Amino acid sequence: MKYASAIVASLFVAAACLAGSVDDAPRATRVIDGTKSTFPEKSIPEGVKALTAVLESCHNISDGTVRYTADDVKKAQKGDHVRFVLPKPVKVEILGKKLEVTEVVYADGVFWLACGKDVVRCAKYTHDKMEQFRQWYRQLLPAD
C-alpha cells in the first residue's frame, strides 16, 4: 500500500510539471481579414526563429524620444496583426541594443515589443528576413 501512495504522488507531481510547461510555452495568434487563428504549438519554434531574425535585421528602433505604451500595442491589435506571447523572454539585439522581449505584435509594417515595462517600436527590416517571417505567419491555418 505504501508503494501505491508513492506512485500516485509521483503521478500528481508529473501532471503538475506537464501543466506548468504548457503555461511556459510561447503562444502565437494572428488576425487576417478579421479572422483570428492560433498557430499550432509545433510550428511556434520556427516562428520564433523567423521573428528573431527579422527583429535583429531592423534598421529603425525607437530611441526613447517618443514614449510608447501598452495602448500603442493594443491599437496595433485592432486590425490585421500577428501576436507572440513569450512567457520566457527572448533575447534579441537590434542596432546594438540588447532587449528581452515578452510580447511582440506585428501590424502595419511595424513590430511592437514589450520589454519589461517598456514598449519598443521597430521597423525597416531586411527583405529576405521579413520574407521568411511572412511565409511563416501566412501559412494556412483554420479559424479559431
Contacts in CASP RR format, 6 or more apart in sequence:
PFRMAT RR
TARGET T0000
AUTHOR 0000-0000-0000
METHOD contacts of the structure
MODEL  1
MKYASAIVASLFVAAACLAGSVDDAPRATRVIDGTKSTFPEKSIPEGVKA
LTAVLESCHNISDGTVRYTADDVKKAQKGDHVRFVLPKPVKVEILGKKLE
VTEVVYADGVFWLACGKDVVRCAKYTHDKMEQFRQWYRQLLPAD
23 87 0 8 1.000
24 87 0 8 1.000
24 88 0 8 1.000
25 41 0 8 1.000
25 44 0 8 1.000
25 87 0 8 1.000
26 44 0 8 1.000
26 45 0 8 1.000
26 48 0 8 1.000
26 84 0 8 1.000
26 85 0 8 1.000
26 86 0 8 1.000
26 87 0 8 1.000
26 88 0 8 1.000
27 38 0 8 1.000
27 39 0 8 1.000
27 44 0 8 1.000
27 84 0 8 1.000
27 85 0 8 1.000
28 38 0 8 1.000
28 39 0 8 1.000
28 44 0 8 1.000
28 47 0 8 1.000
28 82 0 8 1.000
28 83 0 8 1.000
28 84 0 8 1.000
28 85 0 8 1.000
29 36 0 8 1.000
29 37 0 8 1.000
29 38 0 8 1.000
29 39 0 8 1.000
29 82 0 8 1.000
29 83 0 8 1.000
29 144 0 8 1.000
30 36 0 8 1.000
30 37 0 8 1.000
30 39 0 8 1.000
30 80 0 8 1.000
30 81 0 8 1.000
30 82 0 8 1.000
30 83 0 8 1.000
30 137 0 8 1.000
30 141 0 8 1.000
31 37 0 8 1.000
31 77 0 8 1.000
31 79 0 8 1.000
31 80 0 8 1.000
31 81 0 8 1.000
32 80 0 8 1.000
32 138 0 8 1.000
33 80 0 8 1.000
34 79 0 8 1.000
34 80 0 8 1.000
35 143 0 8 1.000
36 143 0 8 1.000
36 144 0 8 1.000
37 141 0 8 1.000
37 142 0 8 1.000
37 143 0 8 1.000
37 144 0 8 1.000
38 141 0 8 1.000
38 144 0 8 1.000
39 47 0 8 1.000
39 139 0 8 1.000
39 141 0 8 1.000
40 141 0 8 1.000
43 136 0 8 1.000
43 139 0 8 1.000
46 136 0 8 1.000
47 133 0 8 1.000
47 136 0 8 1.000
47 137 0 8 1.000
48 84 0 8 1.000
48 86 0 8 1.000
48 90 0 8 1.000
50 129 0 8 1.000
50 132 0 8 1.000
50 133 0 8 1.000
50 135 0 8 1.000
50 136 0 8 1.000
51 84 0 8 1.000
51 90 0 8 1.000
51 104 0 8 1.000
51 133 0 8 1.000
52 90 0 8 1.000
52 92 0 8 1.000
53 129 0 8 1.000
53 132 0 8 1.000
53 133 0 8 1.000
54 111 0 8 1.000
54 125 0 8 1.000
54 126 0 8 1.000
54 129 0 8 1.000
54 130 0 8 1.000
54 132 0 8 1.000
54 133 0 8 1.000
55 92 0 8 1.000
55 94 0 8 1.000
55 101 0 8 1.000
55 104 0 8 1.000
55 111 0 8 1.000
55 113 0 8 1.000
55 122 0 8 1.000
55 125 0 8 1.000
56 92 0 8 1.000
56 93 0 8 1.000
56 94 0 8 1.000
56 129 0 8 1.000
57 125 0 8 1.000
57 126 0 8 1.000
57 129 0 8 1.000
57 130 0 8 1.000
58 94 0 8 1.000
58 95 0 8 1.000
58 111 0 8 1.000
58 122 0 8 1.000
58 123 0 8 1.000
58 124 0 8 1.000
58 125 0 8 1.000
59 95 0 8 1.000
59 123 0 8 1.000
59 124 0 8 1.000
59 125 0 8 1.000
59 126 0 8 1.000
60 122 0 8 1.000
60 123 0 8 1.000
60 124 0 8 1.000
61 94 0 8 1.000
61 95 0 8 1.000
61 97 0 8 1.000
61 120 0 8 1.000
61 121 0 8 1.000
61 122 0 8 1.000
62 68 0 8 1.000
62 120 0 8 1.000
62 121 0 8 1.000
62 122 0 8 1.000
66 121 0 8 1.000
68 112 0 8 1.000
68 119 0 8 1.000
68 120 0 8 1.000
68 121 0 8 1.000
69 119 0 8 1.000
70 114 0 8 1.000
70 119 0 8 1.000
72 112 0 8 1.000
72 119 0 8 1.000
72 121 0 8 1.000
73 103 0 8 1.000
73 105 0 8 1.000
73 112 0 8 1.000
73 114 0 8 1.000
73 119 0 8 1.000
76 105 0 8 1.000
76 107 0 8 1.000
76 108 0 8 1.000
76 110 0 8 1.000
76 112 0 8 1.000
77 83 0 8 1.000
77 105 0 8 1.000
77 107 0 8 1.000
79 107 0 8 1.000
80 107 0 8 1.000
80 108 0 8 1.000
81 105 0 8 1.000
81 106 0 8 1.000
81 107 0 8 1.000
82 105 0 8 1.000
82 106 0 8 1.000
82 107 0 8 1.000
82 137 0 8 1.000
83 103 0 8 1.000
83 104 0 8 1.000
83 105 0 8 1.000
83 106 0 8 1.000
84 103 0 8 1.000
84 104 0 8 1.000
84 105 0 8 1.000
85 102 0 8 1.000
85 103 0 8 1.000
86 101 0 8 1.000
86 102 0 8 1.000
86 103 0 8 1.000
86 104 0 8 1.000
87 102 0 8 1.000
89 100 0 8 1.000
89 101 0 8 1.000
89 102 0 8 1.000
90 100 0 8 1.000
90 101 0 8 1.000
90 102 0 8 1.000
91 98 0 8 1.000
91 99 0 8 1.000
91 100 0 8 1.000
91 101 0 8 1.000
92 98 0 8 1.000
92 99 0 8 1.000
92 101 0 8 1.000
93 99 0 8 1.000
94 122 0 8 1.000
99 113 0 8 1.000
99 115 0 8 1.000
99 120 0 8 1.000
100 115 0 8 1.000
100 116 0 8 1.000
101 113 0 8 1.000
101 114 0 8 1.000
101 115 0 8 1.000
102 114 0 8 1.000
102 115 0 8 1.000
102 116 0 8 1.000
103 113 0 8 1.000
103 114 0 8 1.000
104 111 0 8 1.000
104 112 0 8 1.000
104 113 0 8 1.000
104 114 0 8 1.000
105 111 0 8 1.000
105 112 0 8 1.000
106 112 0 8 1.000
106 133 0 8 1.000
106 137 0 8 1.000
109 123 0 8 1.000
110 121 0 8 1.000
110 122 0 8 1.000
110 123 0 8 1.000
111 121 0 8 1.000
111 122 0 8 1.000
111 123 0 8 1.000
111 125 0 8 1.000
112 119 0 8 1.000
112 120 0 8 1.000
112 121 0 8 1.000
113 119 0 8 1.000
113 120 0 8 1.000
113 121 0 8 1.000
113 122 0 8 1.000
END
